[in-house]
Amino acid sequence: MTASAHPDPATILNRCVQLAQRGKLAEARQQAAEALANRPADPLPFLAFCGMVCARMGDLDAAVDYLAQAHEKRPQDITIACNLIATLNEAGRQQAALDIASAELAAADQSLRVARYRAFLAQQLERFDEAIPAYEMIIARAPNDFECWNNLGNARSGAGDFAGAVEALQRAVALDPGAAPARLNLGAALLSDEREADAIAMFEGIAQDFPDDTQALNQLYFHYKQQGLQEEAMEVLQRAVSRDPDSADLQIKLGAEYSVLRDTKAAETAYRRALALDPLEIDGYLGLAIQFEHTNREDLFAPLIAEARGHGVDDASLAFIEALELRRQKRFEEALAKLDAIPDDIELVRTAHMRATLLDRLGQSDDAYAAFTHVNAMLAETPTEPLARASELRRKLSEEIALLEPSWLDSWQAAEISDPRPDPVFLVGFPRSGTTLLDTILMGHPDTVVMEEQPPLNHVEEQFGGIAALPCMDSATIMAARAAYFAEVDALQPVASGQLLVDKSPLFLYRLPLIRRLFPNARIILALRHPCDVVLSCLMSNFRLNPAMANFLRLEDAAEFYDLCFTHWQASRGLFPENIYALKYEELVEDVSEQVRPLLEWLGLEWHDNVLDHTSTARSRDLITTASYSQVVEPIYRRASGRWKRYHKHLEPALPRLAPWIASLGYDPVGDAG
């Protein structure tokens, strides 16, 4: 009688498979591992089986080990290779998976499974030069594979081949016109290929075909924001919100856009709506805090922090708001320390700017200048290309300066103006020259209406053709332009009979020819301040980056812009010297009454003591739209006069541009800075 033999490997493997099918994975794994320990003649089936069972059990390291051994024994086995690739990918080892899914193995696999893995993995790893030929291999054998055409388009976009991306994505959309993701990808590729009109049409088509979806409108919103098209961005965002009013993310974006439009109440409403939808949405609290900061309602910081904590918002997320509060309380060292607790994903630029301002207030000038330079470098890298837009404005000013000759003025067509409305007063000056302090003082007079940095004159200039159109304007055109201007003024800030309209916008400094053409009797107040102080202050300010303010991201640009603005002003003043009143910031802060009394007399206004209470006037304002919003609610201070001397060595590269203006405006030479 023969002894009973051990079951043969095939029987054991079959038993293991049955156990796995019944869900007894651990028992199946144990028996298969024991069979391997007995060194079967062909271990491959057990290696492959153990790999798959371990993967199903979640033991990915063991699964990879078994499958790698199996693959080594039979590298051309497509099933084993694909199982190993899939397990490596699940284990987060994409590069190792891609190494298995080689181009050679993909070419040998008629099922295209390896090619699909290879294409997917290479794209995940942003190895687009490897993903593209893999997708092209699949498409050559399966030309109607919608997903591969879509993925090929995305891979080509990643490689910078936008025309090729458009071609592939158009093929994908042709195969499945109802696939919104492919159409969204095509729209993005069209934008990258600089086919803006086609991209906008694509996104609008998606928005129309999918009336409950907001993705296409979001894409349009981001595009318009990048292009600096504020009105268009707001319009598509509002459409998106109307489709999904319960999206906290969209409400946050809406709040931010209303903030850009300086509509504080609407911004706060949107942020409050976002917090009602998601009380842990930190951007809602941050948005409200910034509104409170800009409207000088610092007393609301503490209740806002308490509200957020009550909903479970963590301390780190609230550190930014606490730093704002500490800065308002002039606890500068504590505020600076608090900044270290702010996570990098919360208000990165504003945090960096606050750090710079605190270092300045603490007298750490070198560190402050380095910090401001860092902030401006971050802003310069924004997608709206601020440095290029700033350069274009400087080029435009240079061209205008070349026009400002007596012969150009002689070419103006004669025109008569008959208008019952008196010409406005214009308050101009280089930014950070004290125009906000001065307009707040003038607001305290009952017979003035001060319009602060509003667009009516800019809109008129755009509508009627700019400086090049001035010589050809006849009486009718001028009257139409005035009517358009006053219509906008009335919509923004109605002026009662007997009140004096003061249109304050610093950089109307280079709009003197336009002002004189439309308003020949306009009086103009020129606010002056030491050129080094204004350039330094502009570099330190966190402006919204329109083409003018983008000049303050680099010292050399700021100095050149100052030079161009005053060259433009001086050339224009040589043609139109009348009705200009200059007032220096340094003299104003030394004695407000002494400086303002003669100004009011020049304007034909009686003295009112209210003009001296500028802090009450400032606090009664809903929103101060300039970088000086927090300063004009303080008593008049002199710390900003001569601040540039602390930064003298940092400003030296700008001095050749500024020195002539320092002299011509009557300031001491920079060599006397000490």
C-alpha positions as CSV (number, residue, x, y, z in Angstrom):
1,M,0.0,0.0,0.0
2,T,1.5,3.4,-1.1
3,A,1.6,6.4,1.2
4,S,-0.9,9.1,0.4
5,A,0.8,11.8,-1.8
6,H,0.6,15.6,-1.2
7,P,-2.0,17.3,-3.4
8,D,-0.5,18.5,-6.6
9,P,0.1,22.2,-7.2
10,A,-2.8,22.6,-9.5
11,T,-5.2,21.1,-6.9
12,I,-3.8,23.4,-4.2
13,L,-4.1,26.5,-6.5
14,N,-7.7,25.5,-7.4
15,R,-8.5,25.2,-3.7
16,C,-7.0,28.6,-3.0
17,V,-9.0,30.2,-5.8
18,Q,-12.2,28.7,-4.4
19,L,-11.4,30.1,-0.9
20,A,-10.8,33.5,-2.4
21,Q,-14.1,33.3,-4.3
22,R,-15.9,32.6,-1.0
23,G,-14.2,35.7,0.5
24,K,-11.7,33.7,2.7
25,L,-8.8,35.8,1.5
26,A,-6.5,35.3,4.5
27,E,-6.9,31.5,4.3
28,A,-6.4,31.5,0.6
29,R,-3.2,33.6,1.0
30,Q,-1.9,31.3,3.7
31,Q,-2.3,28.1,1.7
32,A,-0.8,29.7,-1.4
33,A,2.2,30.9,0.6
34,E,2.7,27.5,2.1
35,A,2.6,26.0,-1.4
36,L,5.3,28.5,-2.4
37,A,7.4,27.5,0.6
38,N,7.4,23.9,-0.7
39,R,9.2,25.2,-3.8
40,P,6.8,24.0,-6.6
41,A,8.3,23.3,-10.0
42,D,6.4,26.3,-11.4
43,P,6.0,29.0,-8.7
44,L,4.6,31.5,-11.2
45,P,0.9,30.8,-10.7
46,F,1.2,31.0,-6.9
47,L,3.2,34.3,-7.1
48,A,0.6,35.8,-9.3
49,F,-2.2,34.5,-7.1
50,C,-0.6,35.7,-3.9
51,G,-0.1,39.1,-5.5
52,M,-3.7,39.5,-6.4
53,V,-5.0,38.3,-3.0
54,C,-2.7,40.6,-1.1
55,A,-3.8,43.5,-3.3
56,R,-7.5,42.7,-2.5
57,M,-6.6,42.6,1.2
58,G,-4.9,46.0,1.0
59,D,-1.4,44.7,1.7
60,L,0.1,46.5,-1.3
61,D,3.7,46.1,-0.3
62,A,3.3,42.3,-0.2
63,A,1.3,42.4,-3.4
64,V,4.0,44.3,-5.2
65,D,6.7,41.9,-4.0
66,Y,4.8,38.8,-5.3
67,L,3.8,40.4,-8.6
68,A,7.3,41.7,-9.2
69,Q,8.7,38.2,-8.8
70,A,6.1,36.9,-11.2
71,H,6.9,39.6,-13.7
72,E,10.6,38.9,-13.5
73,K,9.9,35.2,-14.3
74,R,7.6,36.0,-17.3
75,P,8.2,39.7,-18.3
76,Q,6.0,39.4,-21.5
77,D,2.9,38.1,-19.6
78,I,0.6,41.1,-20.2
79,T,-1.8,40.1,-17.4
80,I,0.9,39.9,-14.8
81,A,2.4,43.1,-16.0
82,C,-0.9,45.0,-15.9
83,N,-1.6,43.6,-12.4
84,L,1.8,44.8,-11.2
85,I,1.3,48.2,-12.8
86,A,-2.1,48.7,-11.3
87,T,-0.8,47.7,-7.8
88,L,2.2,50.0,-8.0
89,N,-0.1,52.8,-9.1
90,E,-2.5,52.1,-6.2
91,A,0.5,52.1,-3.8
92,G,1.5,55.6,-5.1
93,R,4.5,54.4,-6.9
94,Q,3.7,55.9,-10.3
95,Q,7.3,56.1,-11.5
96,A,7.9,52.4,-10.8
97,A,4.6,51.5,-12.5
98,L,5.6,53.5,-15.6
99,D,8.9,51.7,-15.7
100,I,7.0,48.4,-16.0
101,A,4.7,49.9,-18.6
102,S,7.6,50.4,-21.0
103,A,7.2,51.6,-24.6
104,E,8.4,48.2,-25.8
105,L,5.9,46.2,-23.7
106,A,3.1,48.6,-24.8
107,A,4.0,48.0,-28.5
108,A,3.9,44.2,-28.0
109,D,0.5,44.3,-26.3
110,Q,-2.3,43.9,-28.8
111,S,-4.9,44.5,-26.1
112,L,-3.6,48.1,-25.6
113,R,-3.9,47.7,-21.9
114,V,-0.2,48.5,-21.3
115,A,-0.4,51.4,-23.6
116,R,-3.3,52.8,-21.7
117,Y,-1.5,52.4,-18.4
118,R,1.6,54.0,-19.9
119,A,-0.2,57.0,-21.3
120,F,-2.2,57.6,-18.1
121,L,0.9,57.2,-15.8
122,A,3.1,59.4,-17.9
123,Q,0.4,62.1,-17.9
124,Q,0.0,61.9,-14.2
125,L,3.8,62.4,-13.8
126,E,3.6,65.3,-16.3
127,R,5.9,63.3,-18.6
128,F,4.0,64.5,-21.6
129,D,6.6,63.6,-24.1
130,E,6.0,59.9,-23.1
131,A,2.3,60.2,-22.7
132,I,1.6,61.6,-26.2
133,P,3.1,58.7,-28.2
134,A,1.3,56.2,-26.0
135,Y,-2.0,57.9,-26.7
136,E,-1.2,58.2,-30.4
137,M,-0.4,54.4,-30.4
138,I,-3.9,53.7,-29.0
139,I,-5.6,56.0,-31.4
140,A,-3.9,54.5,-34.4
141,R,-5.5,51.2,-33.5
142,A,-8.7,52.5,-32.0
143,P,-9.5,55.8,-33.8
144,N,-12.9,56.2,-32.2
145,D,-11.7,56.1,-28.6
146,F,-13.2,59.3,-27.3
147,E,-11.3,59.2,-23.9
148,C,-7.9,58.8,-25.6
149,W,-8.6,61.8,-27.9
150,N,-9.6,63.9,-24.9
151,N,-6.5,62.8,-22.9
152,L,-4.2,63.3,-25.9
153,G,-5.5,66.8,-26.1
154,N,-4.8,67.5,-22.5
155,A,-1.3,65.9,-22.8
156,R,-0.5,68.1,-25.8
157,S,-1.6,71.1,-23.8
158,G,0.7,70.1,-21.0
159,A,3.5,69.9,-23.5
160,G,2.8,73.3,-24.9
161,D,1.4,72.1,-28.3
162,F,-1.8,74.0,-28.1
163,A,-2.7,73.7,-31.8
164,G,-2.3,70.0,-31.5
165,A,-4.3,70.0,-28.4
166,V,-7.2,71.8,-30.1
167,E,-7.0,69.3,-33.0
168,A,-7.3,66.3,-30.6
169,L,-10.0,67.8,-28.5
170,Q,-12.1,68.8,-31.5
171,R,-11.9,65.1,-32.5
172,A,-13.1,64.1,-29.0
173,V,-16.0,66.5,-29.1
174,A,-17.0,65.3,-32.6
175,L,-17.1,61.7,-31.2
176,D,-19.2,62.8,-28.2
177,P,-20.7,66.3,-28.5
178,G,-22.5,65.9,-25.2
179,A,-19.4,65.4,-23.1
180,A,-19.0,68.7,-21.2
181,P,-15.6,67.9,-19.8
182,A,-14.1,67.5,-23.3
183,R,-15.7,70.8,-24.4
184,L,-14.3,72.5,-21.3
185,N,-10.9,71.2,-22.1
186,L,-11.3,72.4,-25.7
187,G,-12.2,75.8,-24.5
188,A,-9.1,76.0,-22.3
189,A,-6.9,74.8,-25.2
190,L,-8.4,77.4,-27.5
191,L,-7.5,80.1,-25.0
192,S,-4.0,78.8,-24.7
193,D,-3.8,78.8,-28.5
194,E,-4.8,82.5,-28.4
195,R,-8.1,81.9,-30.1
196,E,-10.0,83.9,-27.6
197,A,-13.2,84.4,-29.6
198,D,-13.5,80.7,-30.3
199,A,-12.9,79.9,-26.6
200,I,-15.5,82.3,-25.4
201,A,-18.0,80.9,-27.9
202,M,-17.2,77.4,-26.7
203,F,-17.7,78.3,-23.0
204,E,-20.9,80.2,-23.7
205,G,-22.2,77.2,-25.7
206,I,-21.5,74.9,-22.8
207,A,-23.2,77.3,-20.4
208,Q,-26.3,77.3,-22.7
209,D,-26.4,73.5,-23.2
210,F,-25.9,72.8,-19.5
211,P,-28.1,75.4,-17.7
212,D,-27.6,74.0,-14.3
213,D,-23.8,73.8,-14.5
214,T,-21.3,76.6,-13.5
215,Q,-18.0,75.2,-14.8
216,A,-18.0,77.0,-18.1
217,L,-19.0,80.3,-16.5
218,N,-16.2,79.8,-14.0
219,Q,-13.7,79.4,-16.8
220,L,-15.0,82.6,-18.4
221,Y,-14.8,84.4,-15.1
222,F,-11.1,83.4,-14.6
223,H,-10.3,84.4,-18.2
224,Y,-11.9,87.8,-17.8
225,K,-10.2,88.4,-14.5
226,Q,-6.8,87.5,-16.0
227,Q,-7.5,90.0,-18.8
228,G,-8.4,92.7,-16.4
229,L,-12.0,92.8,-17.8
230,Q,-13.8,93.6,-14.5
231,E,-17.3,94.2,-15.9
232,E,-17.3,91.0,-18.0
233,A,-15.9,89.0,-15.1
234,M,-18.6,90.2,-12.8
235,E,-21.4,89.5,-15.3
236,V,-20.5,85.8,-15.8
237,L,-19.9,85.4,-12.0
238,Q,-23.4,86.7,-11.3
239,R,-24.8,84.3,-13.8
240,A,-22.9,81.4,-12.1
241,V,-24.3,82.5,-8.7
242,S,-27.8,82.6,-10.1
243,R,-27.4,79.0,-11.1
244,D,-25.9,77.9,-7.8
245,P,-26.8,80.4,-5.1
246,D,-25.9,77.8,-2.4
247,S,-22.3,77.6,-3.4
248,A,-20.2,79.1,-0.7
249,D,-17.2,79.3,-3.1
250,L,-19.2,81.4,-5.6
251,Q,-20.4,83.7,-2.8
252,I,-16.8,84.2,-1.7
253,K,-15.8,85.1,-5.2
254,L,-18.8,87.5,-5.4
255,G,-17.8,89.2,-2.2
256,A,-14.3,89.7,-3.6
257,E,-15.6,91.2,-6.8
258,Y,-17.9,93.6,-5.0
259,S,-14.9,94.6,-2.9
260,V,-13.0,95.4,-6.1
261,L,-16.0,97.5,-7.2
262,R,-15.9,99.2,-3.7
263,D,-19.4,98.1,-2.9
264,T,-18.8,97.3,0.7
265,K,-22.4,96.5,1.6
266,A,-22.8,94.0,-1.2
267,A,-19.4,92.5,-0.4
268,E,-20.4,91.9,3.2
269,T,-23.7,90.5,2.1
270,A,-22.0,87.9,-0.1
271,Y,-19.5,87.0,2.6
272,R,-22.3,86.6,5.1
273,R,-24.2,84.4,2.7
274,A,-21.1,82.2,2.3
275,L,-20.7,81.8,6.1
276,A,-24.4,80.9,6.4
277,L,-23.8,78.1,3.9
278,D,-20.5,77.0,5.5
279,P,-19.6,78.5,8.9
280,L,-16.1,77.1,8.6
281,E,-15.4,78.9,5.4
282,I,-12.4,80.9,6.5
283,D,-12.3,83.1,3.4
284,G,-15.7,84.5,4.5
285,Y,-14.3,85.7,7.8
286,L,-11.2,87.0,6.1
287,G,-13.3,88.9,3.5
288,L,-15.4,90.5,6.2
289,A,-12.2,91.5,8.1
290,I,-10.8,93.2,5.1
291,Q,-14.0,95.1,4.6
292,F,-13.9,96.2,8.2
293,E,-10.2,97.2,7.8
294,H,-10.9,99.3,4.7
295,T,-13.8,101.1,6.3
296,N,-12.0,101.7,9.6
297,R,-14.4,99.6,11.6
298,E,-11.6,98.0,13.6
299,D,-14.0,97.6,16.6
300,L,-15.7,94.7,14.7
301,F,-12.6,92.5,14.6
302,A,-13.0,91.1,18.1
303,P,-16.7,90.1,17.6
304,L,-15.8,88.5,14.2
305,I,-13.0,86.5,15.8
306,A,-15.3,85.4,18.6
307,E,-18.0,84.4,16.0
308,A,-15.5,82.3,14.1
309,R,-14.2,80.6,17.2
310,G,-17.7,79.8,18.2
311,H,-18.2,77.9,14.9
312,G,-14.9,75.9,15.5
313,V,-12.5,77.9,13.3
314,D,-9.0,77.1,14.5
315,D,-6.6,79.8,16.0
316,A,-4.1,79.6,13.1
317,S,-6.8,80.5,10.6
318,L,-7.8,83.5,12.6
319,A,-4.2,84.8,13.2
320,F,-4.5,87.2,10.2
321,I,-7.5,88.9,11.6
322,E,-5.9,89.1,15.0
323,A,-2.8,90.7,13.5
324,L,-5.0,93.3,11.8
325,E,-6.5,94.1,15.2
326,L,-3.1,94.3,16.9
327,R,-1.8,96.6,14.2
328,R,-4.8,99.0,14.6
329,Q,-4.1,99.0,18.4
330,K,-0.5,100.0,17.5
331,R,0.8,96.9,19.2
332,F,3.3,96.5,16.4
333,E,5.6,93.9,17.9
334,E,2.8,91.7,18.9
335,A,1.2,92.0,15.5
336,L,4.6,91.1,13.9
337,A,4.8,88.0,16.1
338,K,1.3,87.0,15.3
339,L,2.1,86.9,11.5
340,D,4.3,83.8,12.1
341,A,1.2,81.9,13.1
342,I,-0.6,82.5,9.8
343,P,-0.6,79.5,7.4
344,D,0.9,80.0,4.0
345,D,-2.4,79.4,2.3
346,I,-4.1,82.3,4.0
347,E,-3.7,85.8,2.5
348,L,-0.1,85.3,1.5
349,V,0.4,88.7,-0.2
350,R,-1.5,90.7,2.4
351,T,0.4,88.9,5.2
352,A,3.7,89.7,3.6
353,H,2.6,93.3,3.1
354,M,1.5,93.6,6.7
355,R,4.9,92.3,7.8
356,A,6.6,95.0,5.7
357,T,4.5,97.8,7.1
358,L,5.1,96.6,10.7
359,L,8.8,96.5,10.2
360,D,8.6,100.0,8.9
361,R,6.6,101.2,11.9
362,L,9.2,99.5,14.2
363,G,12.0,101.4,12.5
364,Q,13.6,98.3,11.0
365,S,14.2,100.1,7.7
366,D,16.5,97.6,5.9
367,D,14.3,94.6,6.8
368,A,11.2,96.6,5.8
369,Y,12.6,97.6,2.4
370,A,13.5,93.9,1.7
371,A,10.0,92.9,2.7
372,F,8.3,95.4,0.5
373,T,10.5,94.4,-2.4
374,H,9.5,90.7,-1.8
375,V,5.8,91.7,-1.8
376,N,6.2,93.6,-5.1
377,A,8.1,90.7,-6.7
378,M,5.2,88.4,-5.8
379,L,2.7,90.9,-7.3
380,A,4.8,91.3,-10.4
381,E,4.3,87.6,-11.2
382,T,0.5,87.7,-11.3
383,P,-1.1,86.5,-14.6
384,T,-2.3,89.9,-15.5
385,E,1.2,90.9,-16.6
386,P,1.4,94.1,-14.5
387,L,4.9,95.1,-15.5
388,A,4.0,94.9,-19.2
389,R,0.9,97.1,-18.7
390,A,3.0,99.6,-16.7
391,S,5.5,99.8,-19.5
392,E,2.8,100.4,-22.0
393,L,1.5,103.3,-20.0
394,R,4.9,104.9,-19.8
395,R,5.3,104.5,-23.5
396,K,2.0,106.2,-24.0
397,L,3.0,109.1,-21.8
398,S,6.2,109.6,-23.7
399,E,4.3,109.8,-26.9
400,E,1.8,112.3,-25.4
401,I,4.7,114.5,-24.1
402,A,6.0,114.8,-27.6
403,L,2.7,116.3,-28.7
404,L,2.7,119.0,-26.0
405,E,4.1,121.9,-28.1
406,P,2.6,125.3,-28.8
407,S,2.1,124.3,-32.5
408,W,-0.2,121.4,-31.3
409,L,-2.3,123.8,-29.2
410,D,-2.5,126.2,-32.2
411,S,-4.1,123.3,-34.2
412,W,-7.0,123.1,-31.9
413,Q,-10.4,123.9,-33.5
414,A,-12.0,127.0,-31.9
415,A,-15.0,126.2,-29.7
416,E,-17.4,128.0,-27.6
417,I,-19.0,126.5,-24.4
418,S,-22.4,127.6,-23.2
419,D,-23.2,125.5,-20.1
420,P,-25.1,126.6,-17.0
421,R,-23.1,124.0,-14.9
422,P,-19.9,125.4,-13.5
423,D,-16.7,123.7,-14.2
424,P,-15.4,121.3,-11.5
425,V,-12.4,121.7,-9.4
426,F,-9.8,119.0,-10.0
427,L,-7.5,117.8,-7.2
428,V,-4.5,116.1,-8.7
429,G,-1.0,115.0,-7.6
430,F,1.3,112.1,-7.7
431,P,-0.1,109.2,-5.6
432,R,0.7,109.4,-1.9
433,S,1.1,113.2,-2.0
434,G,-1.6,113.9,0.6
435,T,-4.6,114.1,-1.8
436,T,-6.7,111.8,0.5
437,L,-6.0,114.0,3.5
438,L,-6.8,117.1,1.5
439,D,-10.0,115.7,0.0
440,T,-11.1,114.7,3.4
441,I,-10.5,118.2,4.7
442,L,-12.5,119.6,1.8
443,M,-15.3,117.1,2.5
444,G,-15.8,118.8,5.8
445,H,-17.0,122.0,4.1
446,P,-20.8,122.1,3.6
447,D,-20.5,123.7,0.2
448,T,-18.3,121.0,-1.4
449,V,-19.0,117.6,-2.9
450,V,-15.9,115.6,-3.3
451,M,-15.8,112.8,-5.8
452,E,-12.9,110.5,-4.9
453,E,-11.2,108.6,-7.7
454,Q,-14.3,107.9,-9.8
455,P,-14.3,107.2,-13.5
456,P,-16.4,109.8,-15.3
457,L,-13.5,111.7,-16.8
458,N,-11.7,108.5,-17.8
459,H,-14.9,107.3,-19.5
460,V,-15.3,110.5,-21.4
461,E,-11.7,110.3,-22.6
462,E,-12.3,106.8,-23.8
463,Q,-15.6,107.7,-25.5
464,F,-14.3,110.7,-27.3
465,G,-10.9,109.5,-28.4
466,G,-8.3,110.6,-25.9
467,I,-5.6,113.2,-26.3
468,A,-5.3,112.7,-30.1
469,A,-8.9,113.8,-30.6
470,L,-8.6,117.1,-28.7
471,P,-7.6,119.4,-31.6
472,C,-10.6,118.3,-33.7
473,M,-13.3,118.7,-31.0
474,D,-15.9,121.3,-31.9
475,S,-18.4,123.0,-29.7
476,A,-21.0,120.3,-30.1
477,T,-18.5,117.5,-29.3
478,I,-17.3,119.3,-26.2
479,M,-20.8,120.0,-25.0
480,A,-21.6,116.3,-25.5
481,A,-18.5,115.3,-23.6
482,R,-19.4,117.6,-20.7
483,A,-23.0,116.2,-20.7
484,A,-21.7,112.7,-20.5
485,Y,-19.3,113.6,-17.7
486,F,-22.0,115.4,-15.6
487,A,-24.5,112.6,-16.2
488,E,-22.1,110.1,-14.7
489,V,-21.3,112.5,-11.8
490,D,-25.0,112.9,-11.1
491,A,-25.4,109.1,-10.9
492,L,-22.5,108.7,-8.5
493,Q,-22.7,111.8,-6.4
494,P,-25.3,114.4,-7.1
495,V,-24.3,118.1,-6.7
496,A,-26.8,120.5,-5.4
497,S,-27.1,124.0,-6.7
498,G,-24.4,126.2,-5.2
499,Q,-22.2,123.3,-4.2
500,L,-18.7,123.0,-5.6
501,L,-17.8,119.7,-7.2
502,V,-14.2,118.6,-6.4
503,D,-13.1,115.7,-8.7
504,K,-10.2,114.2,-6.9
505,S,-8.0,111.7,-8.8
506,P,-4.2,112.0,-8.4
507,L,-3.2,110.9,-11.8
508,F,-5.3,113.4,-13.6
509,L,-1.9,115.0,-13.3
510,Y,-1.4,113.9,-16.9
511,R,-5.0,114.8,-18.0
512,L,-4.5,118.6,-18.0
513,P,-5.0,119.0,-21.8
514,L,-8.3,117.0,-21.6
515,I,-9.4,119.0,-18.5
516,R,-8.7,122.3,-20.2
517,R,-10.4,121.3,-23.5
518,L,-13.7,120.3,-21.7
519,F,-13.5,122.6,-18.7
520,P,-11.5,125.7,-19.6
521,N,-12.4,127.5,-16.4
522,A,-11.7,124.6,-14.1
523,R,-9.5,125.3,-11.1
524,I,-6.9,122.7,-10.3
525,I,-5.3,122.0,-6.9
526,L,-1.9,120.4,-7.2
527,A,-0.8,118.4,-4.2
528,L,2.9,118.1,-3.8
529,R,5.2,116.1,-1.6
530,H,8.9,115.4,-1.6
531,P,9.6,113.1,-4.7
532,C,11.6,110.6,-2.7
533,D,8.8,110.3,-0.1
534,V,6.1,109.8,-2.7
535,V,8.1,107.2,-4.7
536,L,9.0,105.3,-1.5
537,S,5.4,105.5,-0.2
538,C,4.1,104.2,-3.5
539,L,6.5,101.3,-3.4
540,M,5.2,100.5,0.1
541,S,1.5,100.6,-0.8
542,N,-0.6,97.6,-1.7
543,F,-2.4,99.2,-4.7
544,R,-4.8,97.5,-7.0
545,L,-2.7,96.8,-10.1
546,N,-4.2,98.9,-12.8
547,P,-1.6,100.1,-15.5
548,A,-0.7,103.1,-13.4
549,M,-0.3,101.4,-10.0
550,A,1.7,98.6,-11.6
551,N,4.5,101.1,-12.0
552,F,5.1,100.9,-8.3
553,L,6.3,97.3,-8.2
554,R,9.9,98.2,-9.0
555,L,11.9,101.3,-7.9
556,E,13.2,102.1,-11.4
557,D,9.7,102.0,-12.9
558,A,8.4,104.2,-10.1
559,A,11.1,106.8,-10.6
560,E,10.6,106.8,-14.4
561,F,6.8,107.1,-14.0
562,Y,7.2,110.0,-11.6
563,D,9.5,111.7,-14.1
564,L,7.1,111.2,-17.0
565,C,4.1,112.3,-15.0
566,F,5.7,115.6,-14.0
567,T,7.3,116.1,-17.4
568,H,3.8,115.7,-18.9
569,W,2.4,118.1,-16.2
570,Q,5.0,120.8,-16.8
571,A,4.7,120.6,-20.5
572,S,0.9,120.9,-20.2
573,R,1.1,123.7,-17.7
574,G,3.3,125.6,-20.1
575,L,0.3,125.5,-22.5
576,F,-2.4,126.0,-19.9
577,P,-0.9,128.0,-17.0
578,E,-4.1,129.4,-15.5
579,N,-6.1,128.5,-12.3
580,I,-3.6,126.2,-10.6
581,Y,-3.0,126.2,-6.8
582,A,-0.1,124.2,-5.5
583,L,0.0,123.0,-1.9
584,K,2.8,121.0,-0.2
585,Y,2.1,118.1,2.1
586,E,4.9,118.9,4.4
587,E,3.5,122.4,5.0
588,L,-0.1,121.1,5.3
589,V,0.7,118.7,8.1
590,E,2.7,121.5,10.0
591,D,-0.3,123.8,10.1
592,V,-3.6,122.8,8.5
593,S,-5.4,126.0,9.2
594,E,-2.7,128.2,7.8
595,Q,-2.6,126.2,4.6
596,V,-6.3,125.6,4.1
597,R,-7.6,129.1,4.7
598,P,-6.0,130.6,1.6
599,L,-7.0,127.5,-0.4
600,L,-10.7,128.0,0.6
601,E,-10.4,131.7,-0.3
602,W,-9.0,130.8,-3.7
603,L,-12.0,128.4,-4.2
604,G,-14.4,131.1,-3.2
605,L,-15.5,129.3,0.0
606,E,-16.2,130.7,3.4
607,W,-14.2,129.4,6.4
608,H,-15.9,126.6,8.3
609,D,-14.2,125.0,11.4
610,N,-15.5,121.6,10.3
611,V,-12.7,121.4,7.8
612,L,-10.2,121.0,10.7
613,D,-12.0,118.0,12.1
614,H,-10.9,115.7,9.3
615,T,-10.9,112.6,11.5
616,S,-14.6,112.8,12.1
617,T,-15.2,113.5,8.5
618,A,-13.1,110.4,7.6
619,R,-14.9,108.1,10.0
620,S,-18.3,109.3,8.7
621,R,-17.3,108.0,5.2
622,D,-18.6,104.6,4.1
623,L,-15.4,103.6,2.2
624,I,-12.1,105.4,1.7
625,T,-11.0,104.1,-1.7
626,T,-7.3,105.0,-1.4
627,A,-4.2,103.4,0.2
628,S,-4.5,106.1,2.9
629,Y,-7.8,104.8,4.3
630,S,-6.4,104.0,7.8
631,Q,-4.2,107.1,8.1
632,V,-6.8,109.8,7.4
633,V,-8.8,108.7,10.5
634,E,-5.8,109.5,12.7
635,P,-4.9,112.9,14.0
636,I,-2.6,114.6,11.5
637,Y,0.9,113.3,12.0
638,R,4.4,114.2,10.7
639,R,6.1,110.8,10.8
640,A,5.7,110.3,7.1
641,S,7.5,113.6,6.2
642,G,11.1,112.9,5.4
643,R,10.7,109.1,5.9
644,W,12.7,108.6,2.7
645,K,15.8,109.6,4.6
646,R,15.7,106.3,6.5
647,Y,15.7,104.6,3.1
648,H,18.2,106.8,1.4
649,K,20.7,104.1,0.4
650,H,17.9,102.0,-1.1
651,L,16.6,104.9,-3.1
652,E,19.9,105.8,-4.6
653,P,19.3,104.1,-8.0
654,A,16.2,106.4,-8.4
655,L,17.9,109.7,-7.5
656,P,19.2,110.6,-11.0
657,R,15.6,110.6,-12.2
658,L,14.2,112.4,-9.1
659,A,16.9,115.0,-8.4
660,P,15.8,117.5,-11.0
661,W,12.2,117.4,-9.6
662,I,13.5,117.7,-6.0
663,A,15.2,120.9,-7.0
664,S,12.4,122.4,-9.2
665,L,9.8,121.7,-6.5
666,G,11.9,123.6,-3.9
667,Y,13.1,120.7,-1.7
668,D,16.6,120.4,-0.3
669,P,19.1,118.5,-2.4
670,V,19.3,114.8,-1.5
671,G,22.9,115.1,-0.5
672,D,21.6,116.9,2.6
673,A,19.6,113.8,3.7
674,G,22.2,112.9,6.4
